[in-house]
């Protein structure tokens, strides 16, 4: 996201910038949510966040959907490691990759790797 000169942009420019950021974040969150839902990694709380009613909620909920799914993935990987010690190395590598992709904002790759998380 480029730096915004708030004085030069004024209210209309700031509103447009916020709208772009909120929409972009929301589209990433929807991709993450759909991938997680297919693996059984959503919760009722995450499901509720997936139905925002305004642009402001899309902005806020987009973050929390992505964060909630990330936490569910880590929880599921810990459960899978406990259930099958033979998969520890593979699951540790998957968790490392998912963590790197999540924190660097590479969501298309992150969404693709969610398919490798053991299903519920």
FIKE-406887 format. One record per residue (C-alpha): residue number from 1; x, y, z. Coordinates in Angstrom, 3 decimals, decimal comma, padded with zeros to 6 digits. Example, Ala and Ser with C-alpha at 12.3 -4.5 7.8 and 13.67 -1.06 7.14 Angstrom:
<atoms>
pos: 1 | xx: 012,300 | yy: -004,500 | zz: 007,800
pos: 2 | xx: 013,670 | yy: -001,060 | zz: 007,140
</atoms>
This chain:
<atoms>
pos: 1 | xx: 000,000 | yy: 000,000 | zz: 000,000
pos: 2 | xx: 001,557 | yy: 003,317 | zz: -001,018
pos: 3 | xx: 001,843 | yy: 006,225 | zz: 001,368
pos: 4 | xx: -001,190 | yy: 008,540 | zz: 001,187
pos: 5 | xx: -000,870 | yy: 012,310 | zz: 001,453
pos: 6 | xx: -003,982 | yy: 012,916 | zz: 003,552
pos: 7 | xx: -004,085 | yy: 016,666 | zz: 002,999
pos: 8 | xx: -003,851 | yy: 016,376 | zz: -000,771
pos: 9 | xx: -006,338 | yy: 013,496 | zz: -000,991
pos: 10 | xx: -008,993 | yy: 015,004 | zz: 001,245
pos: 11 | xx: -012,018 | yy: 013,078 | zz: 002,439
pos: 12 | xx: -012,950 | yy: 011,663 | zz: -000,985
pos: 13 | xx: -009,428 | yy: 010,373 | zz: -001,602
pos: 14 | xx: -009,169 | yy: 008,838 | zz: 001,846
pos: 15 | xx: -012,550 | yy: 007,203 | zz: 001,457
pos: 16 | xx: -011,494 | yy: 005,729 | zz: -001,902
pos: 17 | xx: -008,210 | yy: 004,440 | zz: -000,409
pos: 18 | xx: -010,035 | yy: 002,888 | zz: 002,539
pos: 19 | xx: -012,549 | yy: 001,265 | zz: 000,191
pos: 20 | xx: -009,753 | yy: -000,261 | zz: -001,910
pos: 21 | xx: -007,963 | yy: -001,633 | zz: 001,142
pos: 22 | xx: -011,169 | yy: -002,989 | zz: 002,705
pos: 23 | xx: -012,296 | yy: -004,688 | zz: -000,503
pos: 24 | xx: -008,882 | yy: -006,205 | zz: -001,126
pos: 25 | xx: -008,611 | yy: -007,512 | zz: 002,431
pos: 26 | xx: -012,142 | yy: -008,882 | zz: 002,278
pos: 27 | xx: -011,513 | yy: -010,771 | zz: -000,966
pos: 28 | xx: -008,399 | yy: -012,349 | zz: 000,569
pos: 29 | xx: -010,423 | yy: -013,286 | zz: 003,660
pos: 30 | xx: -013,137 | yy: -014,906 | zz: 001,541
pos: 31 | xx: -010,569 | yy: -017,025 | zz: -000,274
pos: 32 | xx: -009,037 | yy: -018,096 | zz: 003,048
pos: 33 | xx: -012,476 | yy: -018,786 | zz: 004,532
pos: 34 | xx: -013,580 | yy: -020,926 | zz: 001,586
pos: 35 | xx: -010,379 | yy: -022,977 | zz: 001,653
pos: 36 | xx: -010,680 | yy: -023,483 | zz: 005,417
pos: 37 | xx: -014,366 | yy: -024,374 | zz: 005,177
pos: 38 | xx: -013,563 | yy: -027,135 | zz: 002,670
pos: 39 | xx: -011,127 | yy: -028,618 | zz: 005,227
pos: 40 | xx: -013,529 | yy: -028,312 | zz: 008,174
pos: 41 | xx: -011,450 | yy: -025,607 | zz: 009,837
pos: 42 | xx: -014,080 | yy: -022,966 | zz: 010,505
pos: 43 | xx: -015,907 | yy: -022,254 | zz: 013,746
pos: 44 | xx: -019,309 | yy: -020,658 | zz: 014,397
pos: 45 | xx: -017,464 | yy: -017,438 | zz: 015,304
pos: 46 | xx: -015,571 | yy: -017,405 | zz: 012,013
pos: 47 | xx: -018,777 | yy: -018,244 | zz: 010,151
pos: 48 | xx: -020,483 | yy: -015,227 | zz: 011,735
pos: 49 | xx: -017,610 | yy: -012,950 | zz: 010,714
pos: 50 | xx: -017,977 | yy: -014,133 | zz: 007,106
pos: 51 | xx: -021,257 | yy: -012,205 | zz: 006,728
pos: 52 | xx: -020,432 | yy: -008,490 | zz: 007,139
pos: 53 | xx: -023,079 | yy: -005,860 | zz: 006,559
pos: 54 | xx: -020,921 | yy: -002,839 | zz: 005,694
pos: 55 | xx: -017,613 | yy: -001,811 | zz: 004,219
pos: 56 | xx: -016,266 | yy: -001,091 | zz: 007,706
pos: 57 | xx: -017,209 | yy: -004,573 | zz: 008,868
pos: 58 | xx: -015,562 | yy: -006,078 | zz: 005,793
pos: 59 | xx: -012,366 | yy: -004,268 | zz: 006,735
pos: 60 | xx: -012,454 | yy: -005,410 | zz: 010,360
pos: 61 | xx: -013,855 | yy: -008,891 | zz: 009,767
pos: 62 | xx: -011,419 | yy: -009,572 | zz: 006,939
pos: 63 | xx: -008,571 | yy: -009,428 | zz: 009,424
pos: 64 | xx: -010,353 | yy: -011,569 | zz: 012,008
pos: 65 | xx: -011,432 | yy: -014,222 | zz: 009,499
pos: 66 | xx: -007,831 | yy: -014,624 | zz: 008,336
pos: 67 | xx: -006,509 | yy: -014,635 | zz: 011,904
pos: 68 | xx: -009,177 | yy: -017,070 | zz: 013,143
pos: 69 | xx: -008,486 | yy: -019,515 | zz: 010,332
pos: 70 | xx: -004,734 | yy: -019,238 | zz: 010,963
pos: 71 | xx: -005,276 | yy: -020,162 | zz: 014,605
pos: 72 | xx: -007,553 | yy: -023,071 | zz: 013,665
pos: 73 | xx: -004,935 | yy: -024,375 | zz: 011,232
pos: 74 | xx: -002,231 | yy: -024,304 | zz: 013,887
pos: 75 | xx: -004,556 | yy: -026,050 | zz: 016,338
pos: 76 | xx: -005,428 | yy: -028,729 | zz: 013,766
pos: 77 | xx: -001,776 | yy: -029,325 | zz: 012,913
pos: 78 | xx: -000,935 | yy: -029,754 | zz: 016,616
pos: 79 | xx: -003,777 | yy: -032,285 | zz: 016,938
pos: 80 | xx: -002,577 | yy: -034,166 | zz: 013,861
pos: 81 | xx: 001,000 | yy: -034,306 | zz: 015,188
pos: 82 | xx: -000,253 | yy: -035,690 | zz: 018,503
pos: 83 | xx: -002,346 | yy: -038,333 | zz: 016,726
pos: 84 | xx: 000,380 | yy: -039,506 | zz: 014,339
pos: 85 | xx: 003,986 | yy: -038,965 | zz: 015,393
pos: 86 | xx: 005,182 | yy: -040,326 | zz: 012,040
pos: 87 | xx: 003,855 | yy: -037,220 | zz: 010,295
pos: 88 | xx: 005,624 | yy: -034,738 | zz: 012,585
pos: 89 | xx: 008,325 | yy: -033,687 | zz: 010,122
pos: 90 | xx: 005,860 | yy: -033,157 | zz: 007,256
pos: 91 | xx: 003,388 | yy: -031,291 | zz: 009,449
pos: 92 | xx: 006,123 | yy: -029,101 | zz: 010,951
pos: 93 | xx: 007,211 | yy: -028,147 | zz: 007,431
pos: 94 | xx: 003,624 | yy: -027,405 | zz: 006,438
pos: 95 | xx: 003,125 | yy: -025,241 | zz: 009,520
pos: 96 | xx: 006,361 | yy: -023,377 | zz: 008,832
pos: 97 | xx: 005,310 | yy: -022,726 | zz: 005,214
pos: 98 | xx: 001,796 | yy: -021,620 | zz: 006,179
pos: 99 | xx: 003,139 | yy: -019,303 | zz: 008,876
pos: 100 | xx: 005,592 | yy: -017,694 | zz: 006,452
pos: 101 | xx: 002,936 | yy: -017,251 | zz: 003,770
pos: 102 | xx: 000,409 | yy: -015,825 | zz: 006,253
pos: 103 | xx: 002,758 | yy: -013,282 | zz: 007,804
pos: 104 | xx: 004,175 | yy: -012,168 | zz: 004,451
pos: 105 | xx: 000,670 | yy: -011,665 | zz: 003,028
pos: 106 | xx: 001,053 | yy: -014,148 | zz: 000,186
pos: 107 | xx: -002,579 | yy: -015,211 | zz: 000,381
pos: 108 | xx: -003,003 | yy: -016,960 | zz: -002,994
pos: 109 | xx: -000,179 | yy: -019,358 | zz: -002,057
pos: 110 | xx: -001,490 | yy: -019,602 | zz: 001,514
pos: 111 | xx: -004,951 | yy: -020,573 | zz: 000,267
pos: 112 | xx: -003,453 | yy: -023,250 | zz: -001,979
pos: 113 | xx: -001,476 | yy: -024,763 | zz: 000,922
pos: 114 | xx: -004,529 | yy: -024,910 | zz: 003,202
pos: 115 | xx: -005,605 | yy: -027,912 | zz: 001,100
pos: 116 | xx: -002,643 | yy: -029,813 | zz: 002,614
pos: 117 | xx: -003,911 | yy: -029,400 | zz: 006,190
pos: 118 | xx: -005,432 | yy: -032,652 | zz: 007,496
pos: 119 | xx: -009,221 | yy: -032,470 | zz: 007,415
pos: 120 | xx: -011,347 | yy: -032,844 | zz: 010,529
</atoms>
